[in-house]
């Protein structure tokens, strides 16, 4: 086994040098040992940076407030922090090297109102010990097959904690730790270039993550295991009330994931394979694409994935304050109210995705910036066929010490630089006194069936 893994590591490095992502393999036991020394148990650099502006990881944030109630996310563990400094259009040039292109564009489009308040960096990412143990095992056992569309041998942790290629990072992002089962209540707001605010969707989301069942394990006999099951039930606006979507996300996109849709007028559940890739996202009134939600999701099949490297960037992070303020407080005219968005300096992995020859997608080039600590997409930029920056999505992770995790769920913002329309996705501020993001006992997997969806939607 030892020699076999060394051979795999050498092969992976050779493929990376050639820009090939078709056969990716696990790392050697010697490399995996770094997860217990120089790397965190999830794969980030344990040490801080040279000048101390990024601190060392010390175990993450796991302190549950004494008055914590499950589902209530309106507490900010760092409410006492003050900004170290602010970035504005006036001093943008001093900080531009640590900003994504899409964020720079927001300064250019909104020079009088857009601002970034940079707070002390808090490396809050954490997970239970069993997730750490699984991540350590995955490092030497998880592999990618079918040109990166299929994950084998991974279970219950980061699949590729010591990534060698861009597509491995994309899988880490999709399979990030956020608990075993969750209920979420949220709104999706779109705002036009003229500043007209529209409630696109208000919904309840039921999520379950079979990949993270604590009592489970990798089962090679399952041909296409599912890493996420989710149902979204819309209750507002009135014309969408009762609509539902259900998705089974899988570890083998060569076989394909499955989506179902319930439309009230049809009174039936039907498969919806077209809700994928660059399909306009009806949940956000079509302002963004389906595969731009959650910081990027779905099959990686249409892109070639190039790992650029790691860099330090200012990204939204530890944004519990967003969940503690009403949506009206957060929503500005052309972007989020800067008073309520916390930015920090973090190390991120930069990955460029370019459309494969013969494939079709409205966005032929993208750049992903994945947080090294929790593997979630921090910022996603997209360019059009003429090479013009077109689209930017950013996630706003929040601290959930009860899980424990720093959760990159769907909460965040999307901006169309061409039309100037933008989205506040999965806003939870209007449910401060209710269930925003709740950990629940996992349900029977039959709950996530077409028959069950029909029963729920027809209530």
N, C-alpha and C positions, 0 to 999 in steps of 0.2 A: 504493500500500500504506500509505503514511504517513497519508493522509487517512482511508482506510478504517478503520485501527486507532483513530484519534482518535474517529471516529464510534462505533465499537464501545464504547470506553471511556465515552463520554457516555451511551450507551444502557444500559450495565451499571449505571452510577451511578443512572440514573433508575429502573430496575427495582428496585434495592435500596431506594430511598426508598419505593417503592410496596409493598415486601414481596413482590415477584414473583420466582420462581426458575425460570421456564420457558424463558428465552432468555438465556444467559449467554455473554459473549464475552471475548476476549483483551484484554490491556492494550496501551497505546500503547508505541512504542519508547522514548519519553521516560521513562515509568514503569519499563519493564524495565531501563533503564540504572542504576536504583538497586541492582540486584543486583551491581553492580560498584563501588558506592560506599557508600551508607548501610546497605544490607542485605547479609546474608551471601549466598553463592551459592545457598543453599537458600531464602532469603526471610525470615529472621529479622532483627530489628534488630541491627545490628552493634555499636552502642554499648551500654555498660552503663546501669544506671539512675542516678537522680540521686544517691543516697547511696552508690553503689558496692557495695551488697549483691548486685547482679547485675553481674558483670564484663563487659567487652567480649569479644566472640568473637575469638579469636586464631588460628583455623584448626582448632579442634577437637583431639581427642586421637588421634594416629596413631602413637604410640610402641609398637612391638611388643616385648614382653619378650624378652630374649636367649634364654631357655629355653622360649619359647612352643612348644606343640605343637597342631596343628590339632585343634579339637574340645574341648580342655580349657579351660574357662572359670572355673577355680577360682583365678584371680589377681585381686587387688583393687588397681588402680593407686593408690588413695587410702586404703590401709589405715592410713596414718599420720595421717590427718585426725582431729581431735577435734570433737565437736559444739560448735557455737557456743552453743546453749542447747537446752532441752527444753520442749515444750508438754505440759502435763498438764491434768487437769480443773480444777486449782486456778488456773491462769493462762490458761485457755482464752479468756476474754473479751478478753484483751489481743491475741490473735492471730486471733480468729474471722473478721475481715474478709479474711483471706488463706487461708481454708480452704473447701473445698467443703462443701455441706450434709451430704452423706453422711459425711464425716469428722467433722464436728461431732456427728453422731448416734452414731458409734462412741464418742466420749468420753462421751456421755450414757448409753449402754448399758453401758459398761465403765469407770466413773470411777476404779476402783482399779487398773486394769491397762493400759489403753490409753495410749500415750505416743508422741509424735513427737520424734525427735532431729533437729534441723536442723543440717546440715553446711554448710561453705562451698560456694557454688555453683560448679560446674565445667561449663562449656559445652563438652562433649565432642563434640557432633555433627559429623560430617565425612562426606565422600564423595569418590570419585575425581574427577579433573578432568573426565572425560568426562561424569559425571553433572551436574556444575555446568554444563558447556556445553549439555547437553540441557535443563536447567532454564531457562537463559537463553532458549533458542529457544522452549520451551513457553510462556513468558510472553506472547509475541506471537502464537502460533499455535494454542494449545489453546483449544477452545471446548466448551461444554455444550449439548446439544440434548435434545429430548423431555422437557421439564420437568426437566432435570437428570439424566436417567437414562443419558445417552449422552455419553461423552467422545470428541471428535474432535481429531486433530492433535497429540496428546501422545505422547511416547515418551522413555523412558530417564532421566527426571528428575521432579522435583516438577511435577505438571501445572499447578498454579495458585499459583506462588510469591508472587504479590501478590494474595491473595484479596479478593474484593468481597462474597461471599455465604457463608452458612453451608454450603450444599451443596458449594461448592468446597472448603471445609476438610475436609468429610467425605471427599471424593475424595482429597485430599492424604494423609489418614490411611491410607486403604486402599492407596494406591500408594506407600507410603514405602519408602525404600531400605534393604535388608537383605542385599544381595548378589545373585548370579545364581542360585545353587542351594545348598541346605542340607540336611543331615540332622540331626535332633534326636531325642534320647532323653529321655523325661520321664515323670513321674507326675502324676496329678490326684487330690488328696485332698479329701474332703468331711468336714466336722465338724458334728455335730448340736448343737442348743442345749444338750444335756446333756453335751457334750464328747466324744462317741463319735466316734472317728476311723475313716474308711473309705477304703480304696484304691479309688477309682472306676474308674480306668484307668491302666495303664502301657502306653506305646506308643512306637513309632518313627514319626517323621513325615519324609516325603520332600517337600521343597518346591522348586519351580522357578518362576522369574519371567520369562516371555518378554518382558514389558515392559522388562526391564533387560538383555536380551542386548546386550553391548557392541558387537557387530558388526551390530546391527539398526537399524531406522529405522521411522518411521510409514509404514504402507502403507494408503492409502485404499481399495484394492481388497478388503481383508479386511473382511467385513461385521460380524464380532463378535470382535475380537481378545481374547485372554485375557491378563490381567496376572499371574495366579498359577495354578499347577497344584500340587495337593497330595494326597498319599496318607497316611493314618494307619492303621497296622497295630497292633492291640492284642495284647498278650501276657499281660497280667494284668488283673483277677483271673481265675481259672480259667474261670468261666462266660462270660467275654468273649473269651478267648484265640482268636485267629484272625479276629475281626471286623475289618472294614475299611471305611473311608470314603474317597471320592475326590471332590474338588471342582475344577471349572474356574471360576475367578472371571473376570469379563469386564468390558470397557469399555463394554458396551451392555446395561444391565439391561432395556431395553425389549424385547430379545429373550430375556433371561433367562439366568442361569447354570445350570450342570448339576451335579448331585450323583449319585453312585452309592454303593450300600451292598452289602457282602457279609456275610450272616449265616450262621454255620456250619451251623445246622440246616437251612437251605434249600439250601445248597451252590450258590448261584447269585448272580450280580451283577445288581442291579436298579436302575433309576433311582429316586431318592428326592426328588422335588420338595417333599415335605412337610417335609423337614428344613430349615427356614428360619424367619425372623422369630421369633415367640414360641413355637416348638416347644421343649418341655423338652429340655435338652441331655443326652443319654444319657451322654456322656463324663464329665460331672460328676454322674451319678446323678440328673439332672433338677433339680438345685438352681437352676441358672441357665437362661437361654434361649439358644438357638443364636446369636442376633444380639447377645449380650452378650459373647461370647468375642472375644479379640483387641482389646478396647477398642471393640467395635462393628463389625459386618461385614454384608455382604450389600447388597441393593438398598435405596436410600433412598426408594423409591416411596411408602411409607405415611405419610411425615411431611412437614410444611412446616418448612423449615429457616431459622431466624432468627439472623442474626449479631448477637450482643449487643455484642461488642467485645473488647478485649485488657485483661488485668489481671495483677497479680502474685499468685502463689499458691505455697503450699508443696505440693510434689508429690514422690512417690517418683522418684528419679533416680540413675543411676550405681550400680545395685544389684548389682554384682558379688559383694558379700558373701553374697547369697542363694545364689549358685551355688557358693560355697566352704564352705557349711555343710550338714550333712545335713538332710533334710526334718524329722526328729524335733527337731532344734535349732530350726528355724524355726517349726514348728507349735505354737501355744499352744492354750489351751482355747477362747477365744472370738474370737481374732484372731492374727495373726502375732506372734511374739516381737519386741517393739520393739528389742531389742538388735541385730537383724540387718537392719533396714529403714532405709535412708538416705533422708532427705528434704532437699530443697533449695528455695530460692526461685527461681522461674522466671517468665517471662512466658508466659501461655497465652492462647489464643483461646477465648472462651466462646461456645458455640452452643446455642440452645434448639430442640429438635425437638418439634413438637406434631402429634398425629395429624390427618391430613387428614379433612375431612368425608366420610363414607361408607366410610372405611377401618377395618379392625379390627386391634387389637393390644392385648395385655394391659397394656401400659405406654403410656398416652396422652400422657405428657410425659416428656421426657428433657433433661438438660443434659450436653453434652460439653465437656470442657476439653482442648484440643489444645495440646501443647507447640509453641512457636514455632520451636524449633531443629530438631527432627526430624519434626514434624507428627503424631507418634503421640498417641493418646488417653492423657492422664495419668489422668483420673478421669471416670467416667460415672455420673451419678445418674439414677434413675427414680422417677416418682410414679404412684400408682394413680388410678383414676377419681374417687375422693373427694378428690384433691389431697394425699394423705398420702405423704410420702417412704417409699419401699418398698425400693429396691435401689441398691446402689453397687458398681461395679467399678473397680479401679485396676490399672494396669499398672506394672511395675517394670523399666524399661529398664536394659540393661547395656552397658558399653563393650566394643566389639570392634574394637580398632585394626588388626587384620589385614585387615578388610574394606575400608576403615575405615567404622565406623558406630556410632551409639548405638542399639542394637536394641530397638525396641518389638515384641517377638514376643508370644507368648501368655502369657509369664510374668507372674504377678500374682495378685490376690485378688478375690474376689467375696463380698459380704455381703447376705443377705436380712434387712432390719431387722424384718420381721414375724415370721418363724419363728426368727430368730437362727442359722440354719444358714449356713455359709460354706464357701468353696472356696479351696484353694491350687492354682492352675491352672498346668500345665506346670512343675511343680517339677523342678529338675535337680540338687538337692543330693545325691541318692543315687547319682549317676553321676560323682562327683568324679574317680574314677580311670578314667573311660571317656569315651565320646564324648558330650558334652553338646549342643553346637551347633557343627556342623562345616561348613566351606565345602567344597563338592565340585565336580567338573567337571559341567557340565550333561549331562543324559541326553537320549537321543532322546525326542521328544514322544510317540512311540508307547508309551513306558514308562507314560505316564499315560492309558492306554486301558482300557476295561472288560475286554478280553481279558487284558491284562497284570495287572490287579487280581485277576482270577480265578486266574491262575497263582500270584501271590504269596500269596494268602489260602489256597490249597489245599495249601500246603507242609506 
